[in-house]
């Protein structure tokens, strides 16, 4: 295999760090062209010393002096601001890993495919908010979108076992989060500290809260519809507390193909980075003899209404998913700073989705406007509901 040139956006987050861990495990296989982070100048500087990228970008200019003091600019050119982060997608690179958190990653994802690059996507919000924009661009430029999310990677791998016309159903698994069996009447009392204790995965705070509300699973449903061009009626969610089966595809002959491994994000990252080849790896390795049971159950839509709203949003399409995503981001931030209750998160999402009109065939400006409206409305609700 030839050496692949890689740009990593969001290199200091959990997915970015895991990506660099995979690259370090395979010396001589990758050339890290550029790294980008939001504000963690110290860790970005450490990564620059280790991987020697040609460029490093810090989106938050407030920390520029710190980065300049820590990085030798004769070895790594320093860039600052979100525009420069997006510009990194135009570099001479084979693959762009977008691990930016939240809707901020949308512009970088769009620029990557517009530049004809392969996009290894961990930023699910790109396809959630901007899903309608991607098919035409990808068709025009020949770019590829390779999912890094464990669930979508599992679906991608399982889908190789059949033709698109043979797909009956995509089955997305969910751990159920820390409150799967928690008394429903006590959910309003849940603290951020409790919600951040995910039973099987170690992730960033925003996605961990999303997993606790099952909003994350709703985002994955919307993303699957956009990524695999299937109607939402052919997508379902099943609770699988052991988090061993990461998703499944049911075909028309009733065969169900599943991808299994221990929870380790480095496995889907490795698959995306080396695709179309597989390489030897022990990430996520299973001891089948130690698996005592694999269980499944239906998600409780009353306990976790954000998932129910996500299915409705996926049916509506257009700008509705952007509203869902933006309202959720604001609500989660409000909960993490203890301004609202855990149960308010889903209520805020629902009110935003119910209030803001849907543009059925949106352009980028329509999506950005829907995002702005949803954030403004959600923030007003947060302020109104302050605990």
ABEGO torsion letter per residue (X at the ends): XBBBBBBBBGAABAAAAAAAAAAAABBGABBBABBBBAABAAAAAAAAAAAGBABBBBABAAAAAAAAAABBAAABBBBBEAAAAAAAAABBBABBBBABBEAAAAAAAAAAAAAGBBBBBABAAAAAAAAAAAAAAAAAAGBBBBBABAAAAAAAAAAAABBAAABABBBBBBAGEAAAABBAAAAAABBAAAAABBAABBBBAAAAAAAAAGAAAAAAAAAAAAAAGBBAAABBBBBBAAGABAEBBBBAAGBBBBBBBBBBAAAAAAAAAAOABBBBBABGBBBAAABABBBBBBBBAAABAAAAAAAAAAAAEEAAAAAAAAAAAAAAAAAAAGABBAAAAAAAAAAAAAABBBBABBBAAAAAAAAAAAAAAAAAAAAAABX
